[in-house]
Amino acid sequence: MSAKKGDDIQAECFVKLCEMYPIYRRVICKLFDAKEFRFTKTQQMIIMTLWLYKKTSLSQLATLISTSNEQATRAVGQLVKMGYVTRERNEENRRLAEIQLTPKAEEAVMESQKMVRERFPNSLAHFSDKDAAELYDSLSRAGEILMKAERELLAVEDIDV
């Protein structure tokens, strides 16, 4: 499909993202093999979101992972017990809990990335180096664009991250 103008191309971008979502989600979920790390999908989303944003409030985190405050609270509580996340009261606003990864979680993310680097290339053996480089460049640019849109959306929703 060739690029369209205005609202058409924006709608087509959204459709394309929806089409890619099942593949993307499957790949991401494999980053944290359940046998190795024993994380639920919600816990995975929390860890990867905190990896990206470093520190957020619980309500911001729930918004960022598109879940309820109750589900985020439950998953964060489990991660705190497991030693992967800290939950501390904000000094300026004691009602807010700030959530961030522990060194143990950061190590788990880096270990999962290492395992992916070892495992994933075998599953893409049919990619040429040129195709892999183009895919990497495209994904990097798409990530930049999506992060920009995410930040703008969060600013409109008055969510500080």
Salt bridges, closest charged atoms under 4 A:
GLU19 OE1 - LYS16 NZ 3.08
GLU36 OE2 - ARG119 NH2 2.86
GLU91 OE2 - ARG94 NH1 3.57
GLU98 OE1 - LYS55 NZ 3.73
GLU134 OE2 - LYS130 NZ 3.29
GLU144 OE1 - ARG141 NH1 3.20
